[in-house]
Amino acid sequence: MAILEHTLGILLHPDSEWKAIRNERHSFAQVFLSHVPFLALIPPVAAYFGVTQVGWTVGDGDVVKLTAESALSLCVMTYFALIVGVYVLGEFINWMAKTYGVTDSAEQRHYEGTALAVYITTPVFLAGIVGVYPELWLNAAATIIAACYAVYLVYEGIPILMNIDKERAFMYATSVVTVGLVMLVIVRVGTVIVWGMGIGPVYAD
């Protein structure tokens, strides 16, 4: 499948893969629905197994696990939050395109913005597999590495995908990274609010 080829290619040889992605003519639905709903399953499914079957420890304490019901509700919310997050990021990228001199048609810009959001989040989705072993240090390390590679993909991909010069592309990419960081903060704050409403983790006995 072409979508799988891009998923692997964006990790192994991003420069040529961004060129291939730009040369394609897919709709928003094709690039989004054929990719995000499936890869977004990786972090919550891995986390569900990890927090219910493996568990984690704090210091020298006993293994901590969540109840199946609690883990399921949290993982379902996470899944839909990931899908919405990629969609919103893609819309922001598309909205900023004209500001930074992208001259492609509105339909093409929408595809490019969505494609950029989809493929730059791929490393983060794939890194979610470490959730099967929910130790804080391991998950933090995997997330940081994946996030750094995602930032690299933004700066590498924008000048190619949007076909603009490097100076404008740098400013555009910086804006995209800033939006991503703001969204991350919003998610963290939202998590605290949701937990405060009583929809938080329930620990197994």
HELIX and SHEET records of a PDB file:
HELIX    1   1 ALA A    2  LEU A   12  1                                  11    
HELIX    2   2 PRO A   14  ASN A   23  1                                  10    
HELIX    3   3 PHE A   28  LEU A   33  1                                   6    
HELIX    4   4 VAL A   36  LEU A   39  1                                   4    
HELIX    5   5 ILE A   42  PHE A   49  1                                   8    
HELIX    6   6 GLY A   50  VAL A   54  3                                   5    
HELIX    7   7 ALA A   68  ALA A   97  1                                  30    
HELIX    8   8 LYS A   98  TYR A  100  5                                   3    
HELIX    9   9 ALA A  106  ILE A  120  1                                  15    
HELIX   10  10 THR A  122  ALA A  127  1                                   6    
HELIX   11  11 GLY A  128  VAL A  132  5                                   5    
HELIX   12  12 LEU A  136  LEU A  161  1                                  26    
HELIX   13  13 LYS A  166  GLY A  196  1                                  31    
END                                                                             
